[in-house]
Amino acid sequence: MGRGVAISVGRAVSERLEADSSPAGIGEALQLFCEHLDVARVSLHAIDGDAFRVLGGAGGEILAPGTMLPLNTSTQVLLPAQGEVFLSRNFRDDDAFDRPLDHLVMDMDYQSGCSIPLFLGARPVGMLCATSRNPDLDAEPVLHELREASVAAALAVHRPSVSDSRVLICVDDDLLANGIARIVERAVPMSADIYSRANDLAQTDLHQSSYEAIICDTSFDGVPVDTFLASLRSSGTNGPALVLATKDSAVSRSLARSGGAAAYLARSAGAERLASAVGTLISGRAAGVVPRFPVPDDDDAVAETEIPRLTGQELRILVLLDRGLLFKQIARELEISESTAKGYARNLSVKLGAHSRSEAVYVARSRGLLDFLP
């Protein structure tokens, strides 16, 4: 099968699962894998303590939906339950494939297979398993398509109890915050807690709160996102964070990264991209593993740069230059000599790679640095 065709299979399965996650709907969705990949059976399982429960499947029968067995009876579900990918290109040559259900699978003439863990937050909640009658499975395209459907599959696994889960939204603009909440609640079956003021958030006992995800702008009530996220962590709120930037800039991304955000998205990306990003985030795929934040389109990408290390006085000089003050006025404002003010401005220009005061202001503004200075 051509790669162009293969890429659409996981997405098609995702759409089916999002529309119907009943046992019948799961079976219809997973049937697409059997029709387009070299697999004879695909099944979806939920983790329930030390056991797994079959939610649905397609292709040849192994276990019927509703069956519950201990995790340690099957290598194909035990490894994903531990957060690992399972892969065996030939069951009979695999000495580790030796648990009770493994032998049943081989007796039914399945020859090879693979499985992936499904995450919600940081913990596995289930697994997608594929088995083949081919004794030498080409697992790469199969694993690729299973991963394409993993977010929708994780939500299908967790749908019965996920209504108790919540997303924390911290955005200054009330209207925007409510709009984000509606997008999130349509994308995933979770309720959203909205805060638009730091004082309101401070009065909440976050030690009693558990959030699957945090959504915030590049600053919250005047506090830059790196400082804001650090304060949330110290209060016991440890869900993965998505920074939804009203103003996309290199500084915004640097602040998000230094704050430990799991993902970054420009607000201009739109509702569909936001919904997809939130689904990916709560599935655990994005948390802590993204070396560079995703951007809406390559054409919109901003060059990655570090925040210039400016001193407090240099920052004050920058703000006053942006306001159009002359050096004589800056000196009076900061109670320093005019020559000292010019010295700070020269240092500032060097750090910004500028050759004049007007260019320094332009560079700082184009990088988004002035967005975070009072």
C-alpha positions in Angstrom: 0.0 0.0 0.0 1.3 3.5 -0.9 2.3 5.8 1.9 -0.2 8.5 0.7 -3.0 6.0 1.2 -1.8 4.8 4.5 -1.6 8.2 6.1 -5.4 8.6 5.8 -6.3 5.3 7.6 -5.6 6.4 11.2 -7.3 9.7 10.7 -10.4 8.0 9.2 -10.5 5.7 12.3 -10.2 8.7 14.6 -13.2 10.4 12.9 -15.3 7.2 13.3 -14.3 6.8 17.0 -15.1 10.5 17.7 -18.6 10.0 16.1 -19.4 6.7 17.8 -17.5 5.0 20.7 -20.0 2.3 21.4 -18.8 -1.3 21.0 -20.4 -1.4 17.5 -18.9 1.9 16.6 -15.5 0.8 17.8 -15.7 -2.4 15.7 -16.7 -0.4 12.5 -13.9 2.1 13.1 -11.2 -0.6 13.7 -12.4 -2.5 10.6 -10.7 0.1 8.5 -7.3 -1.0 9.8 -8.1 -4.6 8.8 -9.1 -3.4 5.3 -6.1 -1.3 4.6 -3.2 -2.8 6.6 -1.5 -6.2 6.8 -3.4 -7.1 9.9 -6.1 -9.7 10.5 -7.3 -8.4 13.9 -7.3 -5.0 15.7 -8.7 -4.5 19.2 -9.2 -1.8 21.7 -8.7 -2.5 25.4 -9.1 -0.5 28.6 -6.9 -0.9 31.7 -8.9 -1.6 34.9 -6.5 -2.0 37.8 -4.5 -5.1 37.2 -6.8 -6.3 34.5 -7.8 -5.3 31.0 -11.2 -5.1 29.4 -12.0 -5.6 25.7 -14.0 -2.7 24.4 -14.2 -3.7 20.8 -12.4 -5.2 17.9 -12.5 -6.0 14.2 -11.3 -8.9 12.0 -10.9 -12.4 13.3 -12.1 -13.2 16.9 -9.8 -13.7 19.8 -11.7 -12.2 22.8 -15.2 -10.9 22.7 -16.1 -7.4 23.7 -16.7 -7.2 27.5 -14.1 -9.9 28.3 -11.9 -9.0 31.3 -8.6 -10.8 32.1 -5.5 -10.1 34.2 -2.9 -8.0 32.4 -0.2 -10.6 33.0 -2.0 -13.2 30.8 -1.0 -11.4 27.6 2.4 -9.9 26.6 0.6 -7.9 23.9 -1.4 -5.9 26.5 1.1 -6.0 29.5 3.8 -4.0 27.8 1.5 -1.2 26.7 -0.1 -1.1 30.2 3.5 -0.3 31.4 3.7 2.5 28.8 5.8 0.6 26.3 5.2 -0.3 22.6 4.9 -4.1 21.9 6.3 -5.5 18.7 6.9 -9.1 17.6 7.5 -9.9 14.0 7.2 -13.6 14.6 5.5 -14.9 17.7 6.9 -18.4 17.4 10.5 -17.1 17.3 9.9 -14.7 20.2 10.9 -16.4 23.5 9.3 -13.5 25.5 5.9 -14.3 23.9 5.0 -17.0 26.4 2.0 -16.0 28.5 -1.3 -18.0 28.6 -3.1 -15.8 26.1 0.0 -15.6 23.9 -0.4 -19.4 23.3 -4.1 -19.0 22.5 -3.2 -16.3 19.9 -0.6 -18.6 18.3 -3.1 -21.6 18.3 -5.5 -19.4 16.4 -2.8 -19.1 13.7 -1.8 -15.4 14.3 1.8 -15.0 13.5 2.9 -11.5 14.5 1.6 -8.3 15.9 2.1 -4.9 17.7 0.4 -2.7 20.3 0.7 0.8 21.5 -0.2 2.3 24.9 -3.0 4.9 25.0 -2.4 7.8 27.4 -4.7 10.2 29.2 -2.4 12.7 30.9 0.8 10.8 32.1 -0.8 7.4 32.7 -1.8 4.6 30.2 -5.5 4.0 30.2 -5.6 1.4 27.5 -4.0 0.0 24.4 -4.6 -0.6 20.6 -3.5 -4.1 19.6 -3.0 -5.4 16.0 -2.3 -9.0 15.0 -1.4 -10.5 11.6 -1.3 -13.9 10.0 1.9 -12.8 8.2 4.9 -14.4 9.9 7.1 -11.5 9.1 5.0 -8.3 9.7 6.2 -5.0 8.4 5.3 -3.2 11.6 6.3 0.4 10.8 3.1 1.4 8.7 0.9 -0.4 11.2 2.4 1.4 14.2 2.2 4.7 12.4 -1.5 4.3 11.7 -2.3 3.1 15.3 -0.5 6.2 16.6 -2.5 8.4 14.2 -5.7 7.1 15.9 -4.3 7.0 19.5 -5.8 10.3 20.7 -9.4 9.4 19.6 -8.9 5.8 20.9 -7.7 7.1 24.3 -10.7 9.3 24.6 -13.0 6.4 23.6 -11.4 4.2 26.3 -11.8 6.9 29.0 -15.2 8.3 27.9 -17.3 6.7 30.6 -15.4 8.4 33.4 -13.8 11.4 31.8 -16.7 13.7 32.5 -15.2 14.1 36.0 -12.0 15.4 34.5 -11.3 19.1 34.1 -9.2 21.6 32.1 -7.9 24.8 33.7 -8.2 27.9 31.4 -6.4 31.1 32.6 -6.9 33.9 30.1 -7.4 37.6 30.9 -10.2 38.2 28.3 -13.5 36.7 29.6 -15.1 36.4 26.2 -12.0 34.7 24.7 -11.7 32.4 27.8 -15.3 31.2 27.4 -14.8 30.7 23.7 -11.8 28.5 24.4 -13.8 26.6 27.0 -16.6 25.8 24.4 -14.0 24.6 21.9 -12.4 22.3 24.5 -15.7 20.9 25.8 -16.7 20.0 22.3 -13.3 18.5 21.5 -13.0 16.3 24.6 -15.6 15.3 27.2 -14.3 17.4 30.0 -15.5 20.5 31.8 -13.5 23.7 31.9 -12.7 25.9 34.9 -12.2 29.5 33.7 -10.2 32.2 35.5 -9.5 35.7 34.1 -8.1 37.3 37.2 -5.2 36.3 39.4 -7.0 37.2 42.6 -9.8 34.8 41.8 -7.4 32.0 41.1 -5.4 32.7 44.3 -8.6 32.2 46.3 -9.0 28.7 44.9 -7.6 25.8 46.8 -5.6 24.2 43.9 -4.4 21.5 46.2 -7.9 20.0 45.9 -7.9 20.3 42.1 -6.6 17.9 39.5 -6.5 19.1 35.9 -5.8 17.0 32.8 -4.5 20.1 31.1 -3.8 23.9 31.5 -4.5 26.4 28.8 -3.1 30.0 29.2 -1.8 32.9 27.2 1.8 34.2 27.2 0.9 36.2 30.3 -1.9 36.0 32.9 -3.0 39.2 34.6 0.3 40.8 33.9 2.5 37.8 34.9 4.7 36.2 32.2 3.8 32.6 31.4 7.0 31.1 32.8 6.5 32.7 36.2 2.7 32.0 36.1 3.3 28.3 35.3 5.9 28.0 38.0 3.4 29.4 40.6 0.8 26.8 39.5 3.3 24.0 39.9 4.2 25.2 43.4 0.5 25.2 44.3 0.2 21.5 43.2 -1.3 21.9 39.8 0.8 19.7 37.5 -1.3 19.1 34.4 0.5 19.6 31.0 0.2 23.2 29.8 -0.7 24.5 26.3 0.3 28.1 25.7 -2.2 29.7 23.4 -0.4 32.9 22.3 -2.4 36.0 21.3 0.8 37.4 20.0 3.2 34.9 18.5 6.8 35.8 18.9 10.2 34.3 19.6 10.0 35.7 23.2 6.6 34.2 23.7 7.9 30.8 22.7 11.0 31.1 24.8 8.9 32.0 27.9 6.6 29.1 27.2 9.5 26.7 26.9 11.2 28.0 30.0 7.9 27.6 31.9 7.9 23.9 31.0 4.8 24.1 28.7 4.1 20.9 26.8 2.8 22.6 23.7 2.5 26.0 22.0 0.0 27.3 19.5 -0.7 30.7 18.1 -4.3 31.9 18.5 -4.5 32.6 14.8 -4.3 28.8 14.1 -8.0 28.6 14.7 -10.5 26.5 16.6 -9.8 23.2 14.8 -6.1 23.3 15.5 -6.8 24.2 19.2 -9.2 21.3 19.5 -6.6 18.9 18.0 -3.9 20.3 20.2 -5.9 19.8 23.4 -6.8 16.2 22.4 -3.2 15.5 21.8 -2.1 17.1 25.0 -4.5 15.1 27.3 -3.6 11.9 25.5 0.0 12.4 26.9 1.6 12.4 23.5 2.8 16.0 23.8 3.6 16.3 27.5 7.3 16.7 28.1 8.5 15.3 24.8 8.2 18.2 22.3 11.7 19.7 21.8 10.3 22.6 19.6 6.8 23.8 19.9 4.5 23.2 16.9 3.4 26.3 14.9 0.3 26.8 12.8 2.1 26.9 9.4 5.7 27.0 8.3 5.1 30.4 6.7 4.1 31.8 10.1 7.1 30.4 11.9 9.1 32.9 13.9 12.9 32.4 14.2 13.8 30.7 17.5 15.9 33.1 19.6 16.8 33.3 23.2 15.5 36.2 25.3 18.3 38.8 25.6 19.6 38.9 29.1 18.9 42.5 29.9 19.5 44.0 33.4 16.7 45.7 35.2 18.0 49.1 34.4 18.4 48.2 30.7 14.8 47.1 30.7 13.7 50.4 32.2 15.8 52.3 29.5 14.1 50.2 26.8 10.6 51.0 28.0 11.4 54.7 28.2 13.0 54.7 24.7 9.9 53.0 23.4 7.9 55.9 25.0 10.0 58.3 22.9 11.8 60.0 25.7 15.1 61.8 25.1 18.3 60.8 27.0 18.0 64.0 29.1 14.4 63.0 30.0 15.4 59.4 30.7 18.2 60.6 33.0 15.7 62.7 35.0 13.1 59.9 35.1 15.6 57.4 36.5 17.7 59.9 38.5 20.9 59.1 36.8 23.3 61.2 34.6 22.7 61.6 30.9 26.0 59.9 30.1 25.0 56.9 32.3 21.7 56.6 30.5 23.5 56.6 27.1 25.9 53.9 28.4 22.9 51.7 29.3 21.4 52.3 25.9 24.7 51.3 24.2 24.7 48.0 26.2 21.1 47.5 25.3 21.8 48.0 21.6 24.7 45.5 21.6 22.6 42.8 23.3 19.8 43.3 20.7 22.2 43.5 17.8 21.0 47.1 17.0 23.0 50.1 15.9 20.7 52.9 17.1 18.1 53.7 19.7 15.3 53.5 17.2 16.6 50.1 15.8 16.9 48.8 19.4 13.2 49.6 20.0 12.2 48.1 16.6 14.1 44.8 17.3 12.7 44.5 20.8 9.2 45.1 19.6 9.5 42.7 16.6 10.8 39.9 19.0 7.8 40.5 21.3 10.0 41.6 24.2 8.1 44.8 24.9 4.8 42.7 25.3 6.0 41.6 28.7 7.3 44.8 30.1 5.1 47.2 32.1 
